[in-house]
Amino acid sequence: MTSIQENTIASQVEILAKLYLEGDPAEISDATLAEMCDWLWGELQSIPLNLQFSWYERYNNTAEMFADIQQGHLWVSAENYDTTLAINPIYSFIFQAMHDDDHYLTNSNFGLQGEITAYNATAKRAPSLEIQKILYSESVLRAAACLFLGHPPIAKIVFP
């Protein structure tokens, strides 16, 4: 990758990270939360993997995750759970599994472009614009903030 491309990506990460870090938490209606939970439950039915919860297992890169997925298995890390939506944590588990499966299906990494690619795959299946906005906050903006800070940011949903 050239220096210009690296600077462009770093600039994009910073811009998106600041949208997340400086953004006010979004207000999400009960109806949207219910719609999202129903949709996530349906998405769970289409993930052809043995999903396992773990407090400790975490993939360092997509190659590790893809190797497990090819064996029909996926660790879902508790570290990635978000409770800011005030929903049952099982839906965060489903969201993370779905997101990781979309990384696999799109052959995308954990960098900014990979997160955008995985988001685009998921967003095409989302039942509404409101859910697409939640997905964007979680999959792209929060990921950019993590890349920018070097550690996960305080979880929230933002609609910049």
C-alpha positions in Angstrom: 0.0 0.0 0.0 1.4 3.4 -0.9 1.9 6.2 1.6 -0.9 8.2 0.0 -3.4 5.3 0.4 -2.3 4.8 4.0 -2.8 8.5 4.8 -6.2 8.5 3.1 -7.4 5.5 5.1 -6.0 7.0 8.3 -7.8 10.2 7.6 -11.1 8.2 6.9 -10.6 6.3 10.2 -10.1 9.6 12.1 -13.1 11.3 10.5 -15.4 8.3 11.2 -14.0 7.8 14.7 -14.7 11.4 15.6 -18.3 11.1 14.4 -18.7 8.2 16.8 -16.7 9.6 19.8 -18.1 13.1 19.6 -21.7 12.1 18.7 -24.5 12.1 21.1 -26.2 8.8 21.8 -29.2 8.2 19.5 -32.7 7.8 20.7 -34.1 4.5 19.4 -37.8 3.7 19.7 -39.2 0.6 21.3 -40.7 -0.3 17.9 -37.3 -0.1 16.2 -35.8 -2.3 19.0 -38.5 -4.8 18.6 -38.1 -4.8 14.8 -34.4 -5.3 15.2 -34.8 -8.2 17.6 -37.2 -9.9 15.3 -34.9 -9.5 12.4 -31.8 -10.7 14.3 -33.7 -13.8 15.4 -34.5 -14.6 11.8 -30.8 -13.9 10.8 -29.7 -16.5 13.5 -31.7 -19.1 11.6 -29.6 -18.6 8.5 -26.1 -18.8 10.1 -24.9 -22.4 9.4 -22.3 -22.5 12.2 -21.9 -23.9 15.6 -21.8 -20.7 17.6 -20.1 -20.7 20.9 -20.0 -18.0 23.5 -16.7 -17.2 25.2 -15.5 -14.8 27.8 -11.9 -15.3 26.6 -11.7 -16.6 23.0 -11.0 -13.8 20.6 -9.9 -13.8 17.0 -6.7 -11.8 16.4 -7.3 -11.6 12.6 -9.8 -12.8 10.0 -7.5 -15.7 9.0 -8.0 -17.4 12.4 -11.8 -16.7 12.3 -12.1 -17.9 8.7 -10.3 -21.2 9.6 -12.8 -21.9 12.3 -15.8 -20.9 10.1 -14.5 -23.4 7.4 -14.8 -26.0 10.1 -18.4 -25.0 10.9 -17.5 -23.2 14.2 -17.4 -19.6 15.4 -16.4 -18.2 18.8 -18.5 -15.2 19.7 -16.5 -13.0 22.2 -18.3 -11.4 25.2 -15.9 -8.5 24.7 -17.9 -7.4 21.7 -21.3 -7.4 23.4 -23.1 -4.1 23.6 -25.8 -3.5 26.1 -26.5 0.1 25.1 -29.6 -0.9 23.1 -31.3 -2.1 26.3 -32.2 -5.5 24.8 -31.5 -9.0 25.9 -27.7 -9.8 25.5 -28.6 -12.8 23.3 -29.3 -10.3 20.5 -25.8 -8.8 20.8 -24.5 -12.4 20.5 -26.6 -12.9 17.4 -25.5 -9.6 15.9 -21.8 -10.4 16.5 -22.2 -13.9 15.0 -24.0 -12.4 11.9 -21.4 -9.7 11.5 -18.5 -12.2 11.7 -20.3 -14.5 9.2 -20.6 -11.5 6.9 -16.9 -10.9 7.1 -16.4 -14.5 6.0 -19.0 -14.3 3.2 -17.5 -11.1 1.8 -13.8 -12.2 2.5 -13.3 -8.9 4.4 -10.8 -8.1 7.1 -11.1 -6.2 10.4 -9.7 -3.0 8.9 -11.9 0.0 8.0 -12.6 -1.2 4.4 -13.3 -4.7 5.6 -15.8 -3.4 8.2 -17.5 -1.3 5.5 -17.7 -4.3 3.2 -19.2 -6.5 6.0 -21.7 -3.7 6.9 -22.8 -3.3 3.3 -23.6 -7.0 3.1 -25.6 -6.9 6.3 -27.3 -3.6 5.5 -28.8 -5.1 2.3 -30.8 -7.5 4.4 -31.9 -5.0 7.1 -35.6 -4.4 7.2 -35.5 -0.6 7.6 -33.3 2.5 7.4 -33.4 2.8 11.2 -31.8 -0.6 11.6 -29.3 0.2 8.8 -28.3 3.3 10.9 -27.8 1.2 14.0 -25.7 -1.3 12.0 -23.6 1.5 10.6 -22.9 2.9 14.1 -22.0 -0.5 15.4 -20.1 -1.9 12.4 -18.4 1.1 10.9 -18.3 4.0 13.3 -17.5 2.0 16.4 -14.9 0.0 14.5 -13.3 3.2 13.3 -13.2 4.5 16.8 -11.5 1.3 18.0 -9.0 1.5 15.2 -8.3 5.2 16.0 -8.0 4.7 19.8 -6.3 1.4 19.7 -8.9 -0.1 22.1 -12.7 -0.4 22.1 -14.5 2.9 22.9 -17.4 3.3 25.3 -20.3 1.7 23.6 -23.1 3.8 22.2 -25.2 4.1 19.1 -24.8 7.4 17.2 -26.6 8.8 14.2 -24.3 11.5 12.8 
